[in-house]
Amino acid sequence: RRMDERSTILAAVNGPDGPGISAGLMQGLADSGAELYDAEQLVARGRLTLNVLIGVAWERPTIGELLFSGWQRGRRSGA
């Protein structure tokens, strides 16, 4: 793969809604250098459904970082 090649990924977040979830995800994406292609968010009866289409460089562990961040958030909130 070329160093500038990107992979397109659809990240889906589902679960109880709470302050800062979407903002935290977007900050993590920005920090990782991911390109945001599209985002869709729905909150119904306190449940969040957030789909984000992103482009990430092959050499970056973006998905692993985001999964770990989500796990940490869940552990802190007791979810």
C-alpha positions, -999 to 999 in steps of 0.1 A, spaced: 0 0 0 11 36 -7 17 58 24 -10 82 13 -36 55 6 -67 58 28 -93 32 39 -130 42 42 -147 30 73 -182 32 87 -180 36 125 -214 29 143 -220 39 179 -252 27 197 -262 29 233 -274 52 260 -271 88 252 -251 112 274 -233 145 273 -201 146 252 -204 112 235 -206 126 199 -181 154 207 -156 129 222 -158 108 191 -154 137 168 -124 150 188 -108 115 186 -113 115 149 -98 149 145 -68 140 167 -62 109 146 -62 128 113 -92 110 100 -112 126 72 -149 130 80 -170 121 49 -205 119 65 -223 117 98 -258 107 109 -271 110 145 -304 100 160 -315 101 196 -347 83 204 -359 76 240 -325 83 254 -307 59 230 -280 72 207 -274 59 172 -244 76 155 -229 65 122 -198 82 109 -182 76 75 -145 83 77 -113 80 57 -81 69 76 -45 65 66 -33 29 65 -4 36 88 -26 50 116 -42 28 142 -74 50 143 -100 23 148 -81 8 177 -77 42 193 -114 49 190 -125 15 203 -102 20 233 -115 55 239 -151 42 238 -142 14 262 -127 39 286 -157 61 284 -180 32 291 -159 21 321 -159 56 335 -197 61 332 -205 26 345 -222 16 313 
